[in-house]
């Protein structure tokens, strides 16, 4: 009887763990690209712009979310950061 109770719980736990990896690759690739673009923007002299600062702040938050396995939020923040990096390089 206990096996009938434990089996659904085990399945639920395993499904929950598998769901956390849905955005893992997207998070990692977005972060990698964003950090490279941020370095380029800094090298080009756009490090003092407001958009650059926003991007840096978003990337810091995204890296934190990646460490805590909040991959969807990480991917979203990294994507927003890349937008602000493009804005920074455009002089806005």
N, CA, C and O atoms as CSV, one atom per row, in Angstrom:
chain,resi,resn,atom,element,x,y,z
A,1,UNK,N,N,0.817,-1.197,0.000
A,1,UNK,CA,C,0.000,0.000,0.000
A,1,UNK,C,C,0.865,1.267,0.000
A,1,UNK,O,O,0.543,2.250,-0.667
A,2,UNK,N,N,1.968,1.227,0.758
A,2,UNK,CA,C,2.850,2.395,0.805
A,2,UNK,C,C,3.490,2.658,-0.555
A,2,UNK,O,O,3.766,3.806,-0.904
A,3,UNK,N,N,3.725,1.597,-1.318
A,3,UNK,CA,C,4.315,1.768,-2.643
A,3,UNK,C,C,3.394,2.561,-3.564
A,3,UNK,O,O,3.864,3.327,-4.405
A,4,UNK,N,N,2.083,2.379,-3.407
A,4,UNK,CA,C,1.119,3.117,-4.232
A,4,UNK,C,C,1.119,4.598,-3.890
A,4,UNK,O,O,0.794,5.428,-4.738
A,5,UNK,N,N,1.474,4.934,-2.678
A,5,UNK,CA,C,1.532,6.339,-2.268
A,5,UNK,C,C,2.873,6.941,-2.678
A,5,UNK,O,O,2.925,8.084,-3.134
A,6,UNK,N,N,3.944,6.192,-2.521
A,6,UNK,CA,C,5.286,6.700,-2.819
A,6,UNK,C,C,5.538,6.850,-4.325
A,6,UNK,O,O,6.232,7.775,-4.746
A,7,UNK,N,N,4.991,5.965,-5.115
A,7,UNK,CA,C,5.237,5.991,-6.548
A,7,UNK,C,C,4.805,7.315,-7.202
A,7,UNK,O,O,5.594,7.890,-7.951
A,8,UNK,N,N,3.588,7.823,-6.951
A,8,UNK,CA,C,3.222,9.117,-7.544
A,8,UNK,C,C,4.084,10.268,-7.030
A,8,UNK,O,O,4.382,11.199,-7.778
A,9,UNK,N,N,4.483,10.213,-5.773
A,9,UNK,CA,C,5.344,11.257,-5.227
A,9,UNK,C,C,6.709,11.271,-5.907
A,9,UNK,O,O,7.242,12.336,-6.220
A,10,UNK,N,N,7.264,10.105,-6.130
A,10,UNK,CA,C,8.557,9.999,-6.811
A,10,UNK,C,C,8.436,10.522,-8.243
A,10,UNK,O,O,9.311,11.248,-8.715
A,11,UNK,N,N,7.367,10.159,-8.927
A,11,UNK,CA,C,7.143,10.626,-10.297
A,11,UNK,C,C,7.006,12.147,-10.333
A,11,UNK,O,O,7.533,12.794,-11.238
A,12,UNK,N,N,6.312,12.714,-9.368
A,12,UNK,CA,C,6.132,14.161,-9.298
A,12,UNK,C,C,7.462,14.869,-9.071
A,12,UNK,O,O,7.738,15.885,-9.710
A,13,UNK,N,N,8.274,14.353,-8.183
A,13,UNK,CA,C,9.588,14.943,-7.905
A,13,UNK,C,C,10.481,14.880,-9.143
A,13,UNK,O,O,11.145,15.861,-9.478
A,14,UNK,N,N,10.501,13.746,-9.815
A,14,UNK,CA,C,11.318,13.611,-11.019
A,14,UNK,C,C,10.843,14.536,-12.129
A,14,UNK,O,O,11.662,15.090,-12.863
A,15,UNK,N,N,9.549,14.707,-12.261
A,15,UNK,CA,C,9.009,15.620,-13.276
A,15,UNK,C,C,9.390,17.053,-12.950
A,15,UNK,O,O,9.695,17.837,-13.849
A,16,UNK,N,N,9.376,17.394,-11.688
A,16,UNK,CA,C,9.768,18.744,-11.275
A,16,UNK,C,C,11.223,19.031,-11.574
A,16,UNK,O,O,11.567,20.133,-12.002
A,17,UNK,N,N,12.076,18.056,-11.353
A,17,UNK,CA,C,13.498,18.229,-11.641
A,17,UNK,C,C,13.745,18.362,-13.140
A,17,UNK,O,O,14.589,19.152,-13.562
A,18,UNK,N,N,13.030,17.611,-13.928
A,18,UNK,CA,C,13.200,17.678,-15.382
A,18,UNK,C,C,12.718,19.016,-15.925
A,18,UNK,O,O,13.272,19.511,-16.907
A,19,UNK,N,N,11.717,19.602,-15.321
A,19,UNK,CA,C,11.187,20.877,-15.781
A,19,UNK,C,C,12.137,22.035,-15.580
A,19,UNK,O,O,12.040,23.038,-16.288
A,20,UNK,N,N,13.043,21.925,-14.643
A,20,UNK,CA,C,13.979,23.011,-14.360
A,20,UNK,C,C,15.023,23.176,-15.454
A,20,UNK,O,O,15.683,24.213,-15.516
A,21,UNK,N,N,15.187,22.197,-16.303
A,21,UNK,CA,C,16.241,22.272,-17.310
A,21,UNK,C,C,15.741,22.816,-18.646
A,21,UNK,O,O,16.504,22.878,-19.610
A,22,UNK,N,N,14.480,23.205,-18.713
A,22,UNK,CA,C,13.893,23.625,-19.989
A,22,UNK,C,C,14.628,24.806,-20.610
A,22,UNK,O,O,14.825,24.828,-21.825
A,23,UNK,N,N,15.034,25.777,-19.819
A,23,UNK,CA,C,15.675,26.981,-20.353
A,23,UNK,C,C,17.178,27.004,-20.094
A,23,UNK,O,O,17.828,28.025,-20.317
A,24,UNK,N,N,17.732,25.894,-19.627
A,24,UNK,CA,C,19.152,25.867,-19.241
A,24,UNK,C,C,20.069,26.264,-20.399
A,24,UNK,O,O,20.939,27.118,-20.225
A,25,UNK,N,N,19.893,25.663,-21.572
A,25,UNK,CA,C,20.761,25.958,-22.713
A,25,UNK,C,C,20.568,27.383,-23.204
A,25,UNK,O,O,21.533,28.067,-23.543
A,26,UNK,N,N,19.321,27.825,-23.243
A,26,UNK,CA,C,19.033,29.187,-23.677
A,26,UNK,C,C,19.675,30.202,-22.737
A,26,UNK,O,O,20.257,31.192,-23.179
A,27,UNK,N,N,19.565,29.947,-21.450
A,27,UNK,CA,C,20.162,30.827,-20.448
A,27,UNK,C,C,21.669,30.913,-20.657
A,27,UNK,O,O,22.232,32.007,-20.697
A,28,UNK,N,N,22.311,29.780,-20.787
A,28,UNK,CA,C,23.764,29.743,-20.936
A,28,UNK,C,C,24.220,30.447,-22.209
A,28,UNK,O,O,25.178,31.220,-22.180
A,29,UNK,N,N,23.551,30.191,-23.313
A,29,UNK,CA,C,23.978,30.805,-24.577
A,29,UNK,C,C,23.697,32.307,-24.595
A,29,UNK,O,O,24.509,33.087,-25.093
A,30,UNK,N,N,22.547,32.712,-24.051
A,30,UNK,CA,C,22.222,34.143,-23.986
A,30,UNK,C,C,23.227,34.885,-23.103
A,30,UNK,O,O,23.694,35.968,-23.457
A,31,UNK,N,N,23.556,34.296,-21.954
A,31,UNK,CA,C,24.529,34.921,-21.057
A,31,UNK,C,C,25.900,35.030,-21.714
A,31,UNK,O,O,26.550,36.071,-21.631
A,32,UNK,N,N,26.332,33.967,-22.358
A,32,UNK,CA,C,27.635,33.976,-23.011
A,32,UNK,C,C,27.708,35.068,-24.074
A,32,UNK,O,O,28.668,35.837,-24.130
A,33,UNK,N,N,26.682,35.122,-24.909
A,33,UNK,CA,C,26.645,36.140,-25.970
A,33,UNK,C,C,26.586,37.546,-25.389
A,33,UNK,O,O,27.262,38.454,-25.873
A,34,UNK,N,N,25.778,37.721,-24.354
A,34,UNK,CA,C,25.613,39.046,-23.763
A,34,UNK,C,C,26.911,39.542,-23.139
A,34,UNK,O,O,27.259,40.713,-23.290
A,35,UNK,N,N,27.634,38.668,-22.440
A,35,UNK,CA,C,28.901,39.100,-21.834
A,35,UNK,C,C,29.906,39.492,-22.906
A,35,UNK,O,O,30.648,40.459,-22.735
A,36,UNK,N,N,29.937,38.746,-24.020
A,36,UNK,CA,C,30.847,39.088,-25.116
A,36,UNK,C,C,30.472,40.437,-25.722
A,36,UNK,O,O,31.344,41.261,-25.997
A,37,UNK,N,N,29.171,40.664,-25.931
A,37,UNK,CA,C,28.714,41.934,-26.491
A,37,UNK,C,C,28.990,43.087,-25.529
A,37,UNK,O,O,29.321,44.192,-25.959
A,38,UNK,N,N,28.854,42.830,-24.232
A,38,UNK,CA,C,29.122,43.861,-23.235
A,38,UNK,C,C,30.600,44.238,-23.244
A,38,UNK,O,O,30.942,45.416,-23.134
A,39,UNK,N,N,31.474,43.247,-23.375
A,39,UNK,CA,C,32.910,43.524,-23.461
A,39,UNK,C,C,33.233,44.354,-24.699
A,39,UNK,O,O,34.065,45.260,-24.648
A,40,UNK,N,N,32.574,44.041,-25.807
A,40,UNK,CA,C,32.774,44.814,-27.034
A,40,UNK,C,C,32.319,46.263,-26.850
A,40,UNK,O,O,33.001,47.196,-27.274
A,41,UNK,N,N,31.164,46.437,-26.214
A,41,UNK,CA,C,30.647,47.784,-25.983
A,41,UNK,C,C,31.605,48.574,-25.097
A,41,UNK,O,O,31.826,49.765,-25.316
A,42,UNK,N,N,32.172,47.904,-24.098
A,42,UNK,CA,C,33.126,48.573,-23.213
A,42,UNK,C,C,34.375,48.968,-23.989
A,42,UNK,O,O,34.896,50.069,-23.812
A,43,UNK,N,N,34.857,48.075,-24.849
A,43,UNK,CA,C,36.049,48.353,-25.648
A,43,UNK,C,C,35.816,49.507,-26.620
A,43,UNK,O,O,36.742,50.248,-26.948
A,44,UNK,N,N,34.588,49.651,-27.071
A,44,UNK,CA,C,34.262,50.723,-28.008
A,44,UNK,C,C,33.991,52.045,-27.303
A,44,UNK,O,O,33.774,53.066,-27.956
A,45,UNK,N,N,34.002,52.029,-25.969
A,45,UNK,CA,C,33.841,53.267,-25.220
A,45,UNK,C,C,32.424,53.594,-24.803
A,45,UNK,O,O,32.136,54.742,-24.463
A,46,UNK,N,N,31.538,52.625,-24.817
A,46,UNK,CA,C,30.150,52.888,-24.449
A,46,UNK,C,C,29.854,52.502,-22.997
A,46,UNK,O,O,28.692,52.402,-22.604
A,47,UNK,N,N,30.913,52.285,-22.198
A,47,UNK,CA,C,30.728,51.814,-20.828
A,47,UNK,C,C,30.071,52.849,-19.921
A,47,UNK,O,O,29.572,52.486,-18.856
A,48,UNK,N,N,30.055,54.093,-20.295
A,48,UNK,CA,C,29.487,55.120,-19.433
A,48,UNK,C,C,28.017,55.401,-19.667
A,48,UNK,O,O,27.437,56.223,-18.958
A,49,UNK,N,N,27.402,54.759,-20.621
A,49,UNK,CA,C,26.013,55.064,-20.944
A,49,UNK,C,C,25.052,54.398,-19.964
A,49,UNK,O,O,25.385,53.418,-19.298
A,50,UNK,N,N,23.852,54.964,-19.899
A,50,UNK,CA,C,22.813,54.424,-19.024
A,50,UNK,C,C,22.416,53.017,-19.477
A,50,UNK,O,O,22.204,52.137,-18.643
A,51,UNK,N,N,22.316,52.803,-20.775
A,51,UNK,CA,C,21.941,51.483,-21.302
A,51,UNK,C,C,22.970,50.432,-20.929
A,51,UNK,O,O,22.613,49.292,-20.633
A,52,UNK,N,N,24.246,50.803,-20.941
A,52,UNK,CA,C,25.306,49.873,-20.546
A,52,UNK,C,C,25.126,49.468,-19.090
A,52,UNK,O,O,25.256,48.293,-18.747
A,53,UNK,N,N,24.827,50.437,-18.239
A,53,UNK,CA,C,24.627,50.161,-16.816
A,53,UNK,C,C,23.421,49.253,-16.588
A,53,UNK,O,O,23.465,48.350,-15.752
A,54,UNK,N,N,22.347,49.497,-17.333
A,54,UNK,CA,C,21.166,48.637,-17.218
A,54,UNK,C,C,21.507,47.210,-17.639
A,54,UNK,O,O,21.104,46.246,-16.988
A,55,UNK,N,N,22.245,47.090,-18.721
A,55,UNK,CA,C,22.625,45.771,-19.217
A,55,UNK,C,C,23.494,45.033,-18.200
A,55,UNK,O,O,23.297,43.842,-17.959
A,56,UNK,N,N,24.445,45.734,-17.609
A,56,UNK,CA,C,25.319,45.121,-16.617
A,56,UNK,C,C,24.516,44.645,-15.409
A,56,UNK,O,O,24.759,43.562,-14.876
A,57,UNK,N,N,23.568,45.457,-14.990
A,57,UNK,CA,C,22.715,45.084,-13.862
A,57,UNK,C,C,21.863,43.862,-14.194
A,57,UNK,O,O,21.728,42.958,-13.370
A,58,UNK,N,N,21.294,43.830,-15.382
A,58,UNK,CA,C,20.486,42.681,-15.800
A,58,UNK,C,C,21.320,41.409,-15.902
A,58,UNK,O,O,20.863,40.330,-15.524
A,59,UNK,N,N,22.534,41.535,-16.408
A,59,UNK,CA,C,23.393,40.353,-16.529
A,59,UNK,C,C,23.811,39.814,-15.169
A,59,UNK,O,O,23.939,38.603,-14.987
A,60,UNK,N,N,24.020,40.704,-14.224
A,60,UNK,CA,C,24.349,40.259,-12.866
A,60,UNK,C,C,23.176,39.484,-12.274
A,60,UNK,O,O,23.363,38.438,-11.653
A,61,UNK,N,N,21.962,40.007,-12.472
A,61,UNK,CA,C,20.773,39.309,-12.003
A,61,UNK,C,C,20.565,37.974,-12.711
A,61,UNK,O,O,20.160,36.989,-12.092
A,62,UNK,N,N,20.845,37.951,-14.012
A,62,UNK,CA,C,20.688,36.713,-14.782
A,62,UNK,C,C,21.669,35.649,-14.301
A,62,UNK,O,O,21.313,34.475,-14.194
A,63,UNK,N,N,22.895,36.055,-14.014
A,63,UNK,CA,C,23.896,35.096,-13.529
A,63,UNK,C,C,23.476,34.526,-12.173
A,63,UNK,O,O,23.662,33.341,-11.898
A,64,UNK,N,N,22.908,35.390,-11.335
A,64,UNK,CA,C,22.417,34.926,-10.035
A,64,UNK,C,C,21.293,33.915,-10.220
A,64,UNK,O,O,21.264,32.879,-9.556
A,65,UNK,N,N,20.365,34.223,-11.128
A,65,UNK,CA,C,19.273,33.289,-11.388
A,65,UNK,C,C,19.790,31.968,-11.952
A,65,UNK,O,O,19.252,30.905,-11.643
A,66,UNK,N,N,20.818,32.034,-12.768
A,66,UNK,CA,C,21.396,30.806,-13.310
A,66,UNK,C,C,21.960,29.948,-12.176
A,66,UNK,O,O,21.808,28.727,-12.184
A,67,UNK,N,N,22.601,30.582,-11.214
A,67,UNK,CA,C,23.176,29.843,-10.085
A,67,UNK,C,C,22.098,29.147,-9.256
A,67,UNK,O,O,22.329,28.072,-8.703
A,68,UNK,N,N,20.912,29.771,-9.174
A,68,UNK,CA,C,19.811,29.193,-8.406
A,68,UNK,C,C,18.857,28.379,-9.278
A,68,UNK,O,O,17.762,28.026,-8.838
A,69,UNK,N,N,19.265,28.081,-10.506
A,69,UNK,CA,C,18.527,27.265,-11.458
A,69,UNK,C,C,17.163,27.837,-11.821
A,69,UNK,O,O,16.214,27.089,-12.056
A,70,UNK,N,N,17.064,29.156,-11.866
A,70,UNK,CA,C,15.860,29.825,-12.361
A,70,UNK,C,C,16.153,30.194,-13.815
A,70,UNK,O,O,16.318,31.367,-14.151
A,71,UNK,N,N,16.213,29.177,-14.665
A,71,UNK,CA,C,16.720,29.346,-16.022
A,71,UNK,C,C,15.830,30.212,-16.911
A,71,UNK,O,O,16.340,30.933,-17.769
A,72,UNK,N,N,14.525,30.157,-16.727
A,72,UNK,CA,C,13.629,30.975,-17.564
A,72,UNK,C,C,13.869,32.456,-17.292
A,72,UNK,O,O,13.989,33.245,-18.229
A,73,UNK,N,N,13.939,32.836,-16.030
A,73,UNK,CA,C,14.205,34.232,-15.677
A,73,UNK,C,C,15.578,34.669,-16.139
A,73,UNK,O,O,15.762,35.807,-16.572
A,74,UNK,N,N,16.538,33.772,-16.049
A,74,UNK,CA,C,17.898,34.057,-16.509
A,74,UNK,C,C,17.904,34.365,-18.004
A,74,UNK,O,O,18.500,35.352,-18.436
A,75,UNK,N,N,17.243,33.527,-18.785
A,75,UNK,CA,C,17.196,33.732,-20.237
A,75,UNK,C,C,16.501,35.045,-20.581
A,75,UNK,O,O,16.941,35.766,-21.477
A,76,UNK,N,N,15.425,35.354,-19.875
A,76,UNK,CA,C,14.706,36.606,-20.134
A,76,UNK,C,C,15.563,37.820,-19.808
A,76,UNK,O,O,15.606,38.776,-20.583
A,77,UNK,N,N,16.243,37.792,-18.671
A,77,UNK,CA,C,17.097,38.915,-18.280
A,77,UNK,C,C,18.270,39.086,-19.248
A,77,UNK,O,O,18.624,40.209,-19.607
A,78,UNK,N,N,18.863,37.986,-19.661
A,78,UNK,CA,C,19.988,38.060,-20.595
A,78,UNK,C,C,19.535,38.629,-21.942
A,78,UNK,O,O,20.264,39.393,-22.574
A,79,UNK,N,N,18.345,38.256,-22.371
A,79,UNK,CA,C,17.811,38.797,-23.625
A,79,UNK,C,C,17.567,40.301,-23.519
A,79,UNK,O,O,17.880,41.050,-24.445
A,80,UNK,N,N,17.010,40.740,-22.394
A,80,UNK,CA,C,16.810,42.178,-22.166
A,80,UNK,C,C,18.147,42.908,-22.113
A,80,UNK,O,O,18.276,44.017,-22.631
A,81,UNK,N,N,19.134,42.286,-21.490
A,81,UNK,CA,C,20.464,42.898,-21.399
A,81,UNK,C,C,21.050,43.095,-22.787
A,81,UNK,O,O,21.657,44.129,-23.067
A,82,UNK,N,N,20.873,42.111,-23.653
A,82,UNK,CA,C,21.386,42.240,-25.015
A,82,UNK,C,C,20.714,43.397,-25.754
A,82,UNK,O,O,21.348,44.065,-26.570
A,83,UNK,N,N,19.429,43.634,-25.468
A,83,UNK,CA,C,18.738,44.783,-26.056
A,83,UNK,C,C,19.407,46.078,-25.600
A,83,UNK,O,O,19.687,46.958,-26.414
A,84,UNK,N,N,19.660,46.191,-24.290
A,84,UNK,CA,C,20.277,47.409,-23.764
A,84,UNK,C,C,21.712,47.589,-24.257
A,84,UNK,O,O,22.177,48.718,-24.408
A,85,UNK,N,N,22.407,46.496,-24.506
A,85,UNK,CA,C,23.758,46.595,-25.061
A,85,UNK,C,C,23.691,47.170,-26.475
A,85,UNK,O,O,24.492,48.026,-26.848
A,86,UNK,N,N,22.720,46.685,-27.257
A,86,UNK,CA,C,22.547,47.238,-28.613
A,86,UNK,C,C,22.197,48.714,-28.549
A,86,UNK,O,O,22.684,49.508,-29.353
A,87,UNK,N,N,21.349,49.083,-27.590
A,87,UNK,CA,C,20.982,50.497,-27.415
A,87,UNK,C,C,22.216,51.326,-27.034
A,87,UNK,O,O,22.397,52.443,-27.520
A,88,UNK,N,N,23.045,50.776,-26.174
A,88,UNK,CA,C,24.260,51.457,-25.744
A,88,UNK,C,C,25.187,51.695,-26.922
A,88,UNK,O,O,25.735,52.785,-27.083
A,89,UNK,N,N,25.359,50.667,-27.744
A,89,UNK,CA,C,26.253,50.795,-28.903
A,89,UNK,C,C,25.687,51.741,-29.941
A,89,UNK,O,O,26.432,52.302,-30.745
A,90,UNK,N,N,24.370,51.925,-29.933
A,90,UNK,CA,C,23.744,52.869,-30.872
A,90,UNK,C,C,23.764,54.289,-30.318
A,90,UNK,O,O,23.342,55.228,-30.993
A,91,UNK,N,N,24.251,54.445,-29.098
A,91,UNK,CA,C,24.357,55.786,-28.517
A,91,UNK,C,C,23.115,56.238,-27.797
A,91,UNK,O,O,22.950,57.434,-27.561
A,92,UNK,N,N,22.228,55.317,-27.435
A,92,UNK,CA,C,20.997,55.698,-26.729
A,92,UNK,C,C,21.036,55.276,-25.289
A,92,UNK,O,O,20.082,55.517,-24.549
